[in-house]
Amino acid sequence: MVVPVLTSDDGFYAINNQFLADGPKGFTEFKMVENEEMFIRIDLPGVPDDGVRVTIDPTRKTVSISAKAPKEHKHDSSPRIYLTATGLVCKCCSISNFTSHMCDGVLRLLLFKRQSTSNRSSSIYLRSYGPHKFPHASDPFDPTLTGRVLKPHPCVLQGSEMAYESKKLQNGSLYVRVDMPGVPKDRFTISVTNGRVMVTGEAPAVSHDSGGRFYSGDVAMLDTLISIPSRRIKTIAKNGVIRLIIPPV
């Protein structure tokens, strides 16, 4: 078994995931795109493509997001339920529509705005506020997203809030779950060298992502310093999560 180790004196590259080694950080990302649409990326590891529900609030100021990541393996501690909301805080606009795309444990939204009907004739109101800008923006390379303390996922309502869990099984095997949102199931690699079990994953940039992401790290340490073929490790890669069952050696 292993515990998260600091990757440098400055701390973890990304405090949202100890295995993220390069690329945009943070559980979420917000940015303005063409036509003043609002792009939102939210990591929801473990959630299948059809496991998320997005609805516009009756005020048409926010969208509510609920999602469920089922137990894919009997050794998962529990399913995970996510719940969050995001949208506008201004008074001059409302959400007219949205598109959503859930893939590999990442939800990507595009929110479309329109000027609220009650304010269309209010020239004084518009002059007071000037050209409208969405209030949300984020820097996925912000230095504050690097640090020495890992942060729990803020959208988890039930289940594990952290990107890693492991447990020793009765037969001596080790079960490991690692969240690597955005990584397709065929972009994970596993190696076992000198007793260290390493997992890497490559998440390509999709839609308006600020960039691709690269994950890498030791997820387990065997009792003996041996190297074994990765085929001896049972793997389940699905929805931005990789699960390993490492046999005793």
N, C-alpha and C positions, 0 to 999 in steps of 0.2 A: 504494500500500500504506500501511497505517497501523499504528501500534503503540498499545497501551493507554495512555491518558492519565489522569492523576488527575482525578477529578471535583470535588475540593475540596482545600483545604489539609489536611483531615483524612485524605484518602486516598480509595480507592474506597468507594462506598456499601456494596458487598458484596464481600469478598475472594474469594468462591467464583465470582463472575462479574462481569467488568468492565462488562457491559452492563445489569445489574440496577440499576434506578433507584428502585424503590419496592416495598415489600412484604416478606414474610418472607425472611430471608437463610439461608445455610448450605446445604450439600449434603443435610443430613438434618434432620428435626424429630421430636421425641418428645413425646407428651403423654398424660395420663390423660383418658379420656372416661367417659361414663356406664357404670355397672356395673363400674367399675375395669378396663375394657378399655384396652389400650395401643395408641395410634395412632402409626404410624410413616410418615413421608414420606421417600422416598429419590429424589433426582434421578438418573435413568439416561438422559441424553439420547442419542437415536439408537436406542434399543431399541424394537422394535415391540411391539404389544399382546400377541402370542403368543411374545415372545422372552425371557421370564423364567421361571425355575424357583425355587420356594420350597418348602423341605422342613423338617419338624421333626426336629431332632436326636434320636437314640435316648434321650438323657437327658431329653428334653422340656423343656430349659431354654433352648434357642436355636432359631432358625430360620436356615437357610443360604440365601443368595440368590445365584444365578448368572444372568447375562444376557449377551446378545450384541447389539451394534449393528453390523449389517453395513455394508459399503461400499455406500452408495447411489449413489455416483458414482465413476467411474474415477479421479478426481483426489483422492479421500480418501486420506490417507497410509496408512491401514490400517483394518481393522475394529477395534472396541473390545470388549473382554471385561471384564465387571464381576464381582467376587466379594466378598462380605461376609457377615457374620453378626451377628445381634442377638438379644436376648431377656432372660432373667431372670438375676440374680446372687444372688437370695435362696435360702434353703434350704427355705422353707416352702411354695412353690408350684411348679407346673409349668404348661406350656402345654397346654391341652386342645384347642385348635383355632385356626384363623386364617382370615381372608378376605383376598384380595389383589385389587388392581385396578391394572392397568397401562394408562396412557393418556397420550399426548402427551409421552412421555419421562419420566414420573414414576410410581414405584411407591408405592402406598399400602396399608399393611397394618393390620389390626386383629388383635391377639393376645388370646385369651381365656385366662384363668388358672383354675386350680383348686388347692385345697389338696392337697399331696402326701399319698398314702395313708398313708405311714409316719409322718406327723406329725399325723394327725387326732385321735389320742387323747392327744397330748402337751400337756396344759394348761400345764405348766411352760414348755415351749418357746414357746407362744403368748403367755403372760404376759411372757416375757422380751423378745419383739420387739414386742408391741403390735399395733395394727391394721396390716395389711400395706399397703405402698405400693410401686408399681413403682419401681425405682431410677432409671429413665431419665426425664429431663425436659430440655427445652431451651428457651431463649429465642431465638426467631428474630429478635429485634430487639436482641440483646446487642451492646453497643458494641464488643466484641472482634471481632465479625464485620465491622467496618469497619477498613480499614487501608491501608497503602501498598504492600503486597506481596500479589500474587495467589497463591492456594493451589492446588495440583494436586488433582484429584479423588481422594480416598483409596480409592475402591472400584475404580479402574481397575487391572486386572491386566495388560492388554495394550492398546497403542494410545495415542492422545493423551489426556493427563490435563488438558488445558486447554480452555477454552470457545471458543477462537478459533484458526483456522489460515488461512493464505493462501499462494498461490503464483502466480508468474508463469508463464503457459503459453507454449509455443513460438510461437503465432500472435499473441502480444501481449496476449491476454486475461488477466484476473486471476480466479483462483478463490478463493472465500472460503467458509469454513464457520463458522457462529456457533451456539453452543448457547443455546437459550432454553427450557429445560424447562418444561412446563406450558402452552405456547402452542399452541392448535389451529392447523391449517394455514391456516385462513381468517382468522386474527387477526394476521398479519404485514403490515406495510406497508413499502414501500421508496420512497425519494425520492432524487433526485440534484440538488443545488443547489450552484452555484459549485464544482463539482468534488468535492464531498463526498457520499459514498454513505452514507445513513443508513438503518438498519433499526430498526423499533419492533415490539414484540410485547406482547400483553395475555394474561396467563394468569389465567383466572377461578379463584376459590377452589372447591375440590372437596372433598367429604367433610368432614373435620375440619381442613382447612388453617386456619392462623391468619389468612389473608387472601389476596387475589389478588396477583399480581405484575405489575410493568410493567418492560419492558426497552426501552432506547433507547440508541443510540450510533452514531458514525461507524465504519464497518467498512472503508472504503477511501477513498483520495484519488486522483482522476484526475490525469493529467499536465497537463491544462488546466482552467482555472476556468470550466467551462461547466455548463449545466443540460441534462439530457436526460430524455426520458420514461422512466419506470421499465419500460415494456414492452420496452425494448431490452435489459434485463438478464434473462437466463434464470434462473429461480428454481425451486428444489425445496424445498418446505416439508413436512417429514414427521417425526413422532415427536419433536417438541420441538427440531428442528434446522432451520435454513434455510441453504441453499447457493446461492451466486450465481456466475454466470459473467458478468463485466463485460467487454464488448467494448472493444477499443482505440478511442480517439477522437483 
